[in-house]
Amino acid sequence: MRHAGCPEPQLLFAALRLSAQGITGSGFSDASDVVGWLGAVQAQDYSAAKWALGLRMPVGMANDPIIEGAIANGGILRTHVMRRTWQFVSAKDLRWMLDLVAPRLIARSAGRYRQLGLDAATFGRCAEILAKTLDGGHALTRDEIGSAFERAGVSADGPRLSHLLVRAELDGLICSGPPRGSRHTYVLLEHRAPLRVPLRRDEAVAELARRYFRSRGPASLRDFVWWSGLTAREARAGVMTIRSSLAADVVNGETFWWQNDAPAPVGSPCVHLLPAFDEYVLAYRDRTAVLDTRYSERLNAGGGMLSPVIIIDGRVAGTWRRTALGVGTVSMKAEMFASVGERERLAIAGAAQRYAGFLQRDARIEVVATACRRSSSPHPS
């Protein structure tokens, strides 16, 4: 039991999360291994999500083309699953995850479906169209699928097309296909993730809990409920099933769980440039272990955006953004919450060079302190 207000849990939790998330001491040599370890990775910002995988792999073993290759060959899928948002998920895991979370997500969308005039007959008709047009391994873009729907007499204007595609993903019919230049495509899920023996629901809940707490702990039940979208009752049952494999501590009356492994020691300052929507910040209902609440609006200025951040020794110390992409360079600007010393500046420059290396470029970074100004820095494209 720890005492309220003691700073020690924050320091410990940050170190444990850095290690658990694979940001420090990562042994992942393959992007699909990163995704499998984390279970699911927020991927609404495609470029940012690729860097989220790259920064969890050893320096020199990941770059943008390598991650693109893993996505193109189908080892990693980009689809809608947790919280009905874009996620990277392993092809090996998608089916049991959909079985677990999709029915509830579909039920939550019932009112919106009615507003858009989408009923069971429409979804069934679209499933037939998709099965026919994507048969044989064909990959089509969003617009091409919309045209196929229109030719078959199904209106796909405005938000209807988005909901039709997401519903087909949640129904386990389609998923991401190989990119076609800068455009994303869809293919039939059966071509990317063949049928497997399904998990019982209680097995799937326990497995999701295992993935979450091993890769994001220390975390609370509230954190897991937020991330997974499960009910509190079901999430609690999952935690209880795996609790013998977890360490636990109580802070301010709330229990936090994590896989009982000591974090790998790292030197200070330990600096990383995290992408927008990174799981290190996003995956928790309560972010106070890594973020001073005074700066919350600097990360989330509204509109569902979550800025890319700079972490120093596990704590969010500022935001950053990409300002220019040249032939051989990438320029960035770091806006720190407070002034930093020379050692921190050098470490920030090193972290920036690692990101630039991922893009196969050299880094140019400007570091400024903007402690008294709210930031609405855009996320990197």
Beta strands, then each sheet from edge to edge (+ up, - down):
strand 1: 41-42
strand 2: 76-80
strand 3: 86-90
strand 4: 140-141
strand 5: 174-176
strand 6: 185-188
strand 7: 219-220
strand 8: 246-251
strand 9: 254-259
strand 10: 271-274
strand 11: 309-312
strand 12: 315-325
strand 13: 329-336
strand 14: 362-369
sheet 1: 1+ 3- 2+
sheet 2: 4+ 6- 5+
sheet 3: 7+ 9- 8+
sheet 4: 10+ 11- 12+ 13- 14-
end
